[in-house]
Amino acid sequence: MACFLWTGIDAKPQENAHPKVTGQKSFLWQIDSGGSKVYLLGSIHLAKSDIYPLNASIESAFAQSEYLAVEADVLSPAKAAAAALLMASKISYGPEDNLKNHLSKDGIRFFETAVEATGMPRERLLRYKPWFIAMSVASIQIRKMGLSPEHGVDFHFLKKAQGVKPILELEGAKSQIELLDGFTDSEQEAFLIGTLTSLKEASGFINQAIEAWITGDDMKMEQLIFEGMETTPDIKSFYEKFLFERNLRMLDKIRQYLEQKDTTFVIVGAAHLVGEKGILKLLVQQGFTPRQL
């Protein structure tokens, strides 16, 4: 399972490890419809400061846009507080329940081995649901590599838009939390095992993903994201809900923006753009012509 929940750069990059080339394509597409326009940017959610400055075409598109649309506005104090309360109510089992009642025997063995390697408190983790453990362990390990959401592309533009442009949400944190908590036990187990397994190869994946992002290589990004998906039914089911169904809902919002006679700068995770069920292909199927910048 590719670690599509994050991407960034190696923990110890070389000086100027990812040089920007003038005139180089970026992970940005333009969609026109009548008098309206959408700039659609695939995001790196977690990164390091040396991905900046971004390609000039990306910054120019943002400057030309009246609106910014993101998956969730994580800088809104009110929305962040509401999301934190919801998260706290969803992440753990009841007092008479624990993780062992929801994992297979193989899943439990994998959990024990993986948690021992992280050094995190086993007994405490048993209270939590697999999706939350997966996200927590991944977050800790990714931060050890020097990556952070503060250097993510979403965060970069959210900060620039504060008090300058209206900020729209494609989903909102509440929707994302409820989605994760709605996975079946087998889907959550697949997510946990896939995430923890992918951490062992995170450095190599991250370097390839950042290069694909910087050069606008959507085919390479597609290969990285979906490698191995067809081999595990529960992983495939997870992808269907976590990516493909969300792609359809995001597409509906993007179509609304294309009817508003304005220019909207839309940011979604890069994984949502690529593949046969990605937003770019969906737009083409509905008669639009995304043009890569």
C-alpha positions as CSV (number, residue, x, y, z in Angstrom):
1,M,0.0,0.0,0.0
2,A,1.5,3.3,-1.0
3,C,1.6,5.9,1.8
4,F,-0.7,8.3,0.1
5,L,-1.7,10.1,3.2
6,W,1.4,12.2,3.1
7,T,4.3,13.1,0.9
8,G,7.4,15.3,1.3
9,I,11.1,15.0,1.1
10,D,13.9,12.9,2.6
11,A,14.8,13.6,6.2
12,K,18.4,14.5,5.1
13,P,18.1,16.1,1.7
14,Q,21.2,17.3,-0.1
15,E,21.6,21.0,-0.7
16,N,19.3,22.1,-3.5
17,A,18.1,18.5,-3.8
18,H,15.0,19.5,-5.7
19,P,15.9,22.3,-8.1
20,K,13.1,24.2,-9.8
21,V,13.4,24.5,-13.6
22,T,12.1,27.6,-15.4
23,G,9.2,26.6,-17.7
24,Q,8.8,23.3,-15.9
25,K,5.3,21.8,-15.6
26,S,3.8,21.8,-12.2
27,F,1.0,19.7,-10.4
28,L,-1.5,22.4,-11.4
29,W,-4.3,22.3,-13.9
30,Q,-6.6,25.0,-15.3
31,I,-10.2,24.4,-16.2
32,D,-12.3,27.0,-18.0
33,S,-16.1,27.0,-18.4
34,G,-17.7,30.1,-19.9
35,G,-16.6,33.0,-17.8
36,S,-15.5,31.0,-14.8
37,K,-12.2,29.4,-14.1
38,V,-10.8,26.8,-11.7
39,Y,-7.1,26.3,-10.9
40,L,-6.8,22.8,-9.5
41,L,-3.6,22.1,-7.5
42,G,-2.6,18.7,-6.2
43,S,-1.2,19.1,-2.7
44,I,1.6,17.8,-0.7
45,H,0.0,17.7,2.8
46,L,3.3,17.4,4.7
47,A,6.6,18.7,3.5
48,K,9.8,20.5,4.3
49,S,10.7,24.1,3.8
50,D,12.9,23.4,0.8
51,I,10.0,22.8,-1.6
52,Y,9.6,26.6,-1.5
53,P,9.6,28.8,-3.4
54,L,6.9,27.1,-5.4
55,N,6.7,27.1,-9.2
56,A,5.8,30.6,-10.3
57,S,2.7,29.3,-12.2
58,I,1.2,28.1,-8.9
59,E,1.7,31.4,-7.1
60,S,0.5,33.3,-10.1
61,A,-2.7,31.2,-10.3
62,F,-3.4,31.8,-6.6
63,A,-2.9,35.6,-7.0
64,Q,-5.4,35.7,-9.9
65,S,-8.1,33.8,-8.0
66,E,-10.9,35.4,-6.0
67,Y,-11.5,32.3,-3.8
68,L,-9.4,29.6,-2.2
69,A,-11.0,26.2,-1.8
70,V,-9.4,23.4,0.4
71,E,-10.4,20.0,1.7
72,A,-10.7,21.5,5.2
73,D,-9.9,24.9,6.7
74,V,-7.6,23.8,9.4
75,L,-6.7,27.4,10.4
76,S,-10.3,28.4,11.4
77,P,-10.2,28.5,15.2
78,A,-13.9,27.6,15.5
79,K,-13.8,24.8,13.0
80,A,-10.6,23.4,14.6
81,A,-12.2,23.4,18.0
82,A,-15.2,21.6,16.8
83,A,-13.1,19.1,14.9
84,A,-11.0,18.4,18.1
85,L,-14.2,17.7,20.1
86,L,-15.5,15.4,17.5
87,M,-12.2,13.6,17.2
88,A,-12.0,13.1,20.9
89,S,-15.4,11.4,20.9
90,K,-14.5,9.0,18.0
91,I,-10.9,7.8,18.5
92,S,-11.4,5.3,21.4
93,Y,-13.5,2.3,22.3
94,G,-15.8,2.1,25.3
95,P,-14.6,1.1,28.7
96,E,-15.4,-2.6,28.2
97,D,-13.9,-2.8,24.7
98,N,-10.4,-2.6,23.2
99,L,-8.5,-3.0,19.9
100,K,-8.0,-6.8,20.3
101,N,-11.8,-7.3,19.9
102,H,-11.6,-5.7,16.4
103,L,-8.5,-7.1,14.8
104,S,-7.8,-10.5,13.3
105,K,-5.1,-12.7,14.9
106,D,-2.7,-11.6,12.1
107,G,-3.7,-8.0,12.7
108,I,-3.0,-8.3,16.5
109,R,0.4,-9.9,15.8
110,F,1.3,-7.1,13.4
111,F,0.1,-4.5,15.8
112,E,2.3,-5.9,18.6
113,T,5.4,-6.0,16.5
114,A,4.9,-2.6,15.0
115,V,4.1,-0.9,18.3
116,E,7.2,-2.4,19.9
117,A,9.3,-0.9,17.2
118,T,7.9,2.6,17.8
119,G,8.4,2.5,21.5
120,M,4.8,3.8,22.1
121,P,2.9,2.6,25.2
122,R,1.1,-0.6,24.1
123,E,-1.6,-0.6,26.8
124,R,-2.6,2.9,26.1
125,L,-2.8,2.2,22.3
126,L,-5.2,-0.7,22.9
127,R,-7.9,1.8,23.8
128,Y,-7.8,3.4,20.4
129,K,-9.3,2.5,17.1
130,P,-7.0,1.3,14.2
131,W,-7.5,4.4,12.0
132,F,-6.4,6.7,14.8
133,I,-3.4,4.5,15.7
134,A,-2.4,4.5,12.1
135,M,-2.6,8.2,11.8
136,S,-0.8,8.8,15.2
137,V,2.1,6.5,14.5
138,A,2.5,7.8,11.0
139,S,2.5,11.4,12.2
140,I,5.2,10.7,14.8
141,Q,7.4,8.9,12.3
142,I,6.9,11.5,9.5
143,R,7.8,14.3,11.9
144,K,11.0,12.5,12.8
145,M,11.9,12.7,9.1
146,G,11.5,16.5,9.4
147,L,8.2,16.8,7.6
148,S,5.4,18.9,8.9
149,P,1.9,20.1,8.0
150,E,3.1,23.6,8.6
151,H,5.2,23.3,5.4
152,G,2.4,21.6,3.5
153,V,1.0,23.3,0.4
154,D,-2.5,23.6,1.9
155,F,-1.1,25.3,4.9
156,H,1.0,27.7,2.8
157,F,-2.0,29.0,0.9
158,L,-4.4,29.0,3.8
159,K,-1.9,31.4,5.6
160,K,-1.7,33.6,2.5
161,A,-5.5,33.7,2.1
162,Q,-6.2,34.8,5.7
163,G,-8.1,38.1,5.6
164,V,-7.4,38.4,1.9
165,K,-9.6,35.8,0.1
166,P,-12.7,34.0,1.1
167,I,-11.9,30.4,2.0
168,L,-14.2,27.6,0.9
169,E,-14.3,24.0,2.1
170,L,-14.7,21.0,-0.2
171,E,-15.4,18.7,2.8
172,G,-14.5,20.0,6.2
173,A,-12.8,18.2,9.1
174,K,-16.1,16.8,10.5
175,S,-16.7,15.0,7.3
176,Q,-13.2,13.5,7.2
177,I,-13.3,12.3,10.8
178,E,-16.7,10.7,10.3
179,L,-15.4,9.0,7.2
180,L,-12.5,7.4,9.0
181,D,-14.6,6.3,11.9
182,G,-17.1,4.7,9.5
183,F,-14.7,2.2,8.1
184,T,-15.4,-1.5,8.9
185,D,-13.1,-3.4,11.2
186,S,-11.5,-5.2,8.3
187,E,-11.0,-1.9,6.4
188,Q,-9.5,-0.2,9.5
189,E,-7.1,-3.2,9.9
190,A,-6.0,-3.0,6.3
191,F,-5.4,0.8,6.8
192,L,-3.4,0.2,10.0
193,I,-1.2,-2.6,8.4
194,G,-0.8,-0.7,5.2
195,T,0.2,2.5,6.9
196,L,2.7,0.9,9.3
197,T,4.2,-1.3,6.5
198,S,4.6,1.7,4.2
199,L,6.6,3.6,6.9
200,K,9.4,1.1,6.4
201,E,9.8,2.4,2.9
202,A,8.7,6.0,3.5
203,S,12.0,7.6,2.6
204,G,12.2,6.1,-0.9
205,F,8.5,6.8,-1.6
206,I,8.7,10.3,-0.3
207,N,11.7,11.2,-2.6
208,Q,10.0,9.8,-5.6
209,A,6.7,11.5,-4.8
210,I,8.2,14.9,-4.3
211,E,10.1,14.7,-7.6
212,A,6.8,13.6,-9.4
213,W,5.0,16.6,-7.7
214,I,7.7,19.2,-8.6
215,T,7.9,18.1,-12.2
216,G,4.1,17.6,-12.6
217,D,4.6,14.0,-13.5
218,D,1.0,12.7,-12.8
219,M,1.7,9.3,-14.4
220,K,4.5,8.7,-11.9
221,M,2.4,9.9,-9.0
222,E,-0.4,7.5,-10.1
223,Q,2.0,4.6,-10.1
224,L,3.3,5.5,-6.6
225,I,-0.2,5.9,-5.1
226,F,-1.9,2.9,-6.5
227,E,0.9,0.3,-6.5
228,G,-0.4,-2.9,-5.0
229,M,-4.0,-1.8,-4.5
230,E,-5.5,-4.7,-6.5
231,T,-3.8,-7.4,-4.5
232,T,-5.7,-6.8,-1.2
233,P,-9.5,-6.7,-1.2
234,D,-9.7,-4.7,2.1
235,I,-7.2,-2.2,0.8
236,K,-9.1,-1.8,-2.4
237,S,-12.3,-1.2,-0.4
238,F,-10.5,1.4,1.7
239,Y,-9.3,3.2,-1.4
240,E,-12.8,3.2,-2.8
241,K,-14.2,5.0,0.2
242,F,-11.1,7.1,1.1
243,L,-10.3,8.3,-2.4
244,F,-12.8,7.5,-5.1
245,E,-16.1,8.3,-3.4
246,R,-14.6,11.5,-2.1
247,N,-13.4,12.4,-5.6
248,L,-17.0,12.3,-6.8
249,R,-18.1,14.6,-3.9
250,M,-15.2,17.0,-4.6
251,L,-16.0,17.0,-8.3
252,D,-19.6,18.2,-7.5
253,K,-18.1,21.2,-5.6
254,I,-15.7,22.0,-8.4
255,R,-18.5,22.0,-10.9
256,Q,-20.4,24.4,-8.7
257,Y,-17.3,26.7,-8.7
258,L,-17.3,26.5,-12.5
259,E,-20.8,27.9,-12.6
260,Q,-20.0,31.0,-10.5
261,K,-18.3,33.3,-13.1
262,D,-15.4,33.7,-10.8
263,T,-11.9,32.2,-10.5
264,T,-11.3,29.7,-7.7
265,F,-8.0,28.2,-6.6
266,V,-8.8,24.6,-5.5
267,I,-6.3,22.5,-3.5
268,V,-6.8,18.7,-3.0
269,G,-4.4,16.0,-2.1
270,A,-2.4,14.9,-5.1
271,A,-3.8,11.4,-4.8
272,H,-7.3,12.7,-5.6
273,L,-6.2,14.0,-9.0
274,V,-4.6,10.9,-10.6
275,G,-5.8,7.5,-11.8
276,E,-8.8,6.3,-13.8
277,K,-11.1,7.4,-11.0
278,G,-9.2,10.6,-10.2
279,I,-10.7,14.1,-10.5
280,L,-8.8,14.9,-13.7
281,K,-10.3,11.9,-15.5
282,L,-13.7,12.6,-14.1
283,L,-13.6,16.2,-15.4
284,V,-12.7,15.0,-18.9
285,Q,-15.6,12.5,-18.8
286,Q,-18.0,15.3,-18.0
287,G,-16.8,17.4,-21.0
288,F,-14.2,19.7,-19.4
289,T,-10.6,20.1,-20.6
290,P,-8.1,20.4,-17.8
291,R,-4.9,22.0,-19.1
292,Q,-1.7,21.4,-17.1
293,L,0.3,24.5,-16.3
